[in-house]
Amino acid sequence: MPELRFEGAVGFAQFEVSAMNWTRHVWDLSDEELAAVGKILGHPVTQIHAHY
């Protein structure tokens, strides 16, 4: 069976949470923001940039 190898962060998920705010100058969410989202969802979250 072939092995999968990825250079950067890759995510496989059952659902996606997407947020867009064009007035924000920083694309990455801070550690505090990620922790707040994880607390709301009841599970730690990881930020992965999607490139289509």
RACORCOR-V964308 format. One line per field, one symbol per residue. phi: phi as a letter, one per 20 degrees, with the letter a starting at -180 (. if undefined). psi: psi as a letter, one per 20 degrees, with the letter a starting at -180 (. if undefined). burial: b if it has 24 or more other ideal C-beta (glycine too) atoms within 12 Angstrom, else e. A space follows every 10 residues. Layout:
phi=???
psi=???
burial=???
This chain:
phi=.feeccfdfc cdbebcddcc bfeeedffff gfffffffff embgccecfe cd
psi=pqqppqgapq pprirppppp niipipgpqr hgghhgghgg ikqqqppppp o.
burial=eeeeeeeeee eeeeeeeeee eeeeeeeeee eeeeeeeeee eeeeeebeee ee
